């Protein structure tokens, strides 16, 4: 479990970038990327680890792709954590042995409660999405992370260029917040209190996390 948390932390650091001081030779790079989506108030262009030092557009696009992917996964993870903590479960059983969805706790504790075959199905499903769905299959994506593939549009083309840019910036920022959020939930759950929503308790609105499991 420590490995899982450490891996997620490294992934977030790679995609999001927090820490020290830019080297002098990266000034030209800053001038190249400071107008990109995500370089916005209040931090502006923020690359203290120097991941974009002397980088070209290909490297920038690769890092942006990773950041978007981690952000999207983290947004789903935070939402799933909140929904299951609220007690929402699928009806029926998760396996033929009679393990009900209602008997599976929330958060990290669920990993030890879900049958091995169920975990395999989850990883297989994620692999299918990674290989055959969540990627630019047509090669016609308008920007990094555009996975519409002439199929999943939801009216994107009706927005003005300014509105499209605003929505992409919103997704990027919410993904960044979600990466930090799911990491915090995981870390808090592993503390002695085992309460991922410990901040709620500090403000007088405690969450009865995994009560009865």
Buried (B, 14 or more C-beta within 10 A) or exposed (E): EEEEBEEBBEBBBBBBBEEEEBEEEBEEBBEBBEEEBBBBEEEEBBBEBBBBBEBEEEBBBEBBBBBBBBBBBBBEBBEBBBEBBEEEBEEEEBEEEEBEBEEBBBBBBBEEBBBEEBEEEEEEEEEEEEEEEBBBBEEEBEEBBBBBBEEEEEEEEEEEEEEBEEEBBEBBBBBBBBBBBBBBBBEBBBEEEBBBBBEEEEEEEEBEBBEEE
